[in-house]
Every structure is written in C-alpha cells, then in structure tokens.
Amino acid sequence: MQQSSLPFTGDQKVGRSLLSKIERRAIDWIVPRLPSWIHSYHLTLATIPISLLIVLFSYLAIHHIAWLWGVSGMIALQYITDALDGSLGKYRQAGLRRWGYYMDHFLDYIFLCSILAGYSLILPDHFKYLQFFVLIVFGAFMVNAYLAFSATNKFRVAYLGIGPTEIRALFIAINTLIILFGKTYLGAWLPAVLLLAVLGLCLVVYRTQKQIWEIDMERKKLTGEG
C-alpha cells in the first residue's frame, strides 16, 4: 500500500487553548500512574458507550431534568478518556498513531452528535431548528481542522484560545443553566451563542486559508512555477 513520504504528524497537535497548560500538567502526572490493563484504545473506544449514555440520560431528562447532571458527568468522563488516550499511547509506545488519529476524531464527531441529539429531546420545538445550525457550525470547525492538516501537515485543535476542553466546559455550563433556570432561559441565549460561533468560524477559515496561500506562494518562489 502506497503511503505519503511525509512523516505522519496527526498525533502532534498544535495550538494552545486557555486551559492547555493546566491540562498538560495533569495528563503528564496521570499517564504514568494508569493501570497496565488500561490501553490507549480502551480510552478511545470509551466514547461509544459514553455517547449512548448521553442520549439515554437526555431522554430521561425529559421528565426529570436532574438527569442532565448525568449528561454533564459523561461529558467530563469523555474529556478524561479523550485527553489521556493519545498521551498514554505515546508513553507506552503503543504504535497506534494513525488508527488513534482516525478513530479518536471520528468518535469526537459521534460524541458531538450525541450531545446535540440529547438537546433535541429536551428543548422546546421552537428552539430545535437552532441545533441544526449548531451542528453545521461545529462540524465546520472539525472539517476545517482536518482539511488544514492535509494541506499543512499540522493538526491544529485550538483556535482563538478555544479548543475541545473549553467546548466541553461550555456544554456542561449549558446543562447547568438548563437545570437551574429552565429550558426557556437557554433558548433565549442560543441565537447569540450561534452568532458568535459563526463569526469565530469565519475568522478561523480566513486565517487558515491565508496561511495555506502563503505556503503555496513560498513553494512557487522556490520552484519557479507560475
């Protein structure tokens, strides 16, 4: 099977988020202390049952909103497994870099869909159309990251100081607001959150295409093309 001559760098994430320093210290402390029977692929695949439980707890929250605490717990658990799987693989030299890259980020999308599917069960009907646009915008951030990686061989996971950790914290905050103040309170803020996300996406795409343009222009100078 033919493969690119460039070294695979999908497991070498670039970009710093607001919480990245604290997160890195915690990961470096935890990874050497994990039991030997826990493997990196166990942590990666844990997103599957976690996503199913998110949908289940969201369904139960239709009648008892306190079940959203269970959803928040699953989001926190997915953060832990997602943060540790790659670092554990590197620490133990597991050699599943490409598989880990593929499954980790595919399951991240499944995880995102499970959260939005859960909200579709809870929120009033007149707010549900907003979730369609939320999925489009958050999905666009993911697509941008993967396309930029294929063009630059650098996998950036944080933009404008916001990364997966901060997004998970946002979802937990949203759940807390729903539990404390009700569904209508959240619906009033969704359009503003969506607007900020769209503006952020536009800025990220602008910066990404500018960076790739400069790479192409530099290559043209070196090769004398065009």
Legacy VTK file of the C-alpha trace (Angstrom):
# vtk DataFile Version 3.0
C-alpha trace
ASCII
DATASET POLYDATA
POINTS 226 float
0.000 0.000 0.000
1.442 3.341 -1.076
1.789 5.987 1.624
2.930 9.599 1.652
6.655 10.161 2.068
5.911 12.839 4.642
6.007 11.660 8.267
2.617 11.307 9.934
2.028 14.202 12.344
-1.647 13.765 13.162
-0.766 12.866 16.729
1.260 16.073 17.186
-1.340 18.704 17.930
-0.543 22.394 17.644
-2.302 25.412 19.084
-2.808 26.399 22.699
-6.144 26.830 24.389
-6.916 28.738 27.571
-6.616 25.607 29.725
-3.866 23.774 27.838
-1.065 24.368 30.382
-3.102 23.060 33.306
-4.359 20.188 31.180
-0.848 19.196 30.098
0.452 19.081 33.678
-2.468 16.904 34.764
-2.042 14.496 31.834
1.703 14.138 32.429
1.013 13.297 36.085
-1.822 10.820 35.433
-0.498 8.821 32.454
2.411 7.026 34.245
0.021 6.074 37.042
-2.644 4.390 34.910
-3.056 0.628 35.499
-1.251 -1.597 32.997
-4.516 -3.264 31.916
-5.841 0.048 30.547
-4.693 0.554 26.960
-4.947 3.640 24.791
-7.539 2.053 22.513
-9.736 1.304 25.531
-9.831 5.022 26.270
-10.520 5.896 22.634
-13.389 3.408 22.269
-14.909 4.527 25.580
-16.511 7.375 23.631
-19.006 4.877 22.145
-20.763 3.841 25.402
-20.372 7.383 26.738
-22.223 8.784 23.708
-25.003 6.218 24.113
-25.365 7.121 27.783
-25.561 10.820 26.906
-28.567 10.123 24.673
-30.137 7.882 27.355
-29.680 10.420 30.147
-31.028 13.172 27.901
-34.131 11.075 27.232
-34.617 10.551 30.974
-34.178 14.307 31.475
-37.379 14.938 29.501
-39.332 14.128 32.656
-36.650 14.677 35.327
-34.289 17.474 34.360
-31.797 16.450 37.053
-30.666 13.655 34.701
-28.723 16.372 32.890
-26.170 16.060 35.680
-25.585 12.570 34.284
-25.049 14.063 30.823
-22.519 16.510 32.264
-20.790 13.641 34.037
-20.483 11.757 30.747
-19.080 14.866 29.033
-16.468 15.153 31.787
-15.656 11.436 31.501
-15.258 11.686 27.733
-12.903 14.618 28.237
-10.736 12.491 30.552
-10.567 9.499 28.208
-10.000 11.703 25.150
-7.251 13.673 26.870
-5.394 10.574 28.036
-5.619 8.141 25.121
-3.021 9.713 22.823
-0.612 10.543 25.630
-0.874 7.000 27.005
-0.151 5.562 23.561
2.972 7.719 23.212
4.129 6.950 26.754
3.883 3.190 26.175
4.930 3.388 22.506
1.763 1.561 21.501
2.272 2.334 17.810
-1.405 3.067 17.011
-0.806 6.623 15.808
-2.800 6.500 12.574
-5.599 4.325 13.975
-5.755 6.557 17.027
-5.962 9.687 14.887
-8.753 8.245 12.757
-10.888 6.697 15.498
-10.319 9.461 18.017
-11.589 12.201 15.736
-14.358 10.167 14.140
-15.677 9.366 17.603
-15.351 13.027 18.584
-17.924 13.711 15.879
-20.179 10.929 17.229
-19.796 12.446 20.687
-20.827 15.890 19.418
-23.846 14.411 17.630
-24.933 12.593 20.798
-24.948 15.848 22.757
-26.977 17.675 20.121
-29.325 14.698 19.759
-29.840 14.848 23.510
-30.701 18.536 23.393
-33.198 17.863 20.594
-35.081 15.651 23.055
-35.115 18.290 25.786
-35.537 21.701 24.201
-38.939 23.069 23.149
-39.814 22.526 19.497
-39.388 26.183 18.521
-35.716 26.069 19.570
-34.806 22.797 17.872
-34.127 24.349 14.467
-31.183 26.192 16.025
-29.487 22.872 16.739
-29.325 22.143 13.041
-27.211 25.259 12.571
-25.139 24.494 15.665
-24.244 21.095 14.175
-23.314 22.766 10.878
-21.042 25.323 12.555
-19.316 22.927 14.959
-18.974 20.380 12.167
-17.374 23.086 10.007
-14.730 23.695 12.690
-13.874 19.989 12.578
-13.791 19.888 8.774
-11.548 22.957 8.727
-9.104 21.294 11.123
-8.873 18.119 9.024
-8.543 19.928 5.697
-5.903 22.256 7.131
-3.982 19.227 8.408
-3.979 17.610 4.957
-2.719 20.879 3.426
-0.112 21.845 6.044
0.712 18.543 7.820
-0.022 20.336 11.101
-3.040 19.317 13.150
-4.393 22.356 14.970
-7.003 21.677 17.641
-7.317 25.112 19.255
-8.329 28.364 17.595
-8.553 31.796 19.203
-7.708 30.178 22.537
-10.686 27.811 22.293
-10.227 24.077 21.983
-12.096 20.838 22.764
-11.637 21.298 26.505
-13.313 24.699 26.512
-16.145 23.432 24.288
-16.878 20.600 26.717
-16.866 23.092 29.584
-19.388 25.170 27.615
-21.736 22.198 27.252
-21.508 21.491 30.984
-22.286 25.147 31.681
-25.287 24.953 29.344
-26.590 21.885 31.167
-26.190 23.648 34.493
-28.162 26.662 33.211
-30.963 24.389 31.995
-31.163 22.613 35.356
-31.128 25.819 37.394
-33.150 28.189 35.209
-35.132 26.020 32.800
-35.147 25.338 29.079
-36.538 28.702 28.002
-33.606 30.547 29.576
-31.172 28.621 27.387
-33.210 29.121 24.237
-33.029 32.878 24.662
-29.213 32.721 24.526
-28.799 30.162 21.746
-29.033 32.668 18.855
-26.287 34.830 20.415
-24.044 31.798 21.009
-24.638 30.636 17.439
-23.807 34.083 16.055
-20.521 34.200 17.973
-19.659 30.717 16.723
-20.318 31.751 13.105
-18.133 34.842 13.479
-15.388 32.732 15.047
-15.635 30.225 12.200
-15.294 32.969 9.597
-12.172 34.290 11.311
-10.653 30.806 11.621
-11.286 29.979 7.956
-9.845 33.336 6.878
-6.656 32.764 8.874
-6.336 29.156 7.714
-6.691 29.916 4.016
-4.253 32.812 4.366
-1.667 30.517 5.925
-2.118 27.906 3.175
-1.940 30.631 0.498
1.406 31.775 1.890
2.705 28.195 1.851
1.756 27.857 -1.818
3.293 31.195 -2.720
6.544 30.292 -0.986
6.632 26.982 -2.858
6.067 28.807 -6.162
9.059 31.038 -5.453
11.269 28.066 -4.687
10.188 26.003 -7.694
9.677 28.825 -10.190
6.145 27.720 -11.003
3.547 30.106 -12.476
LINES 1 227
226 0 1 2 3 4 5 6 7 8 9 10 11 12 13 14 15 16 17 18 19 20 21 22 23 24 25 26 27 28 29 30 31 32 33 34 35 36 37 38 39 40 41 42 43 44 45 46 47 48 49 50 51 52 53 54 55 56 57 58 59 60 61 62 63 64 65 66 67 68 69 70 71 72 73 74 75 76 77 78 79 80 81 82 83 84 85 86 87 88 89 90 91 92 93 94 95 96 97 98 99 100 101 102 103 104 105 106 107 108 109 110 111 112 113 114 115 116 117 118 119 120 121 122 123 124 125 126 127 128 129 130 131 132 133 134 135 136 137 138 139 140 141 142 143 144 145 146 147 148 149 150 151 152 153 154 155 156 157 158 159 160 161 162 163 164 165 166 167 168 169 170 171 172 173 174 175 176 177 178 179 180 181 182 183 184 185 186 187 188 189 190 191 192 193 194 195 196 197 198 199 200 201 202 203 204 205 206 207 208 209 210 211 212 213 214 215 216 217 218 219 220 221 222 223 224 225
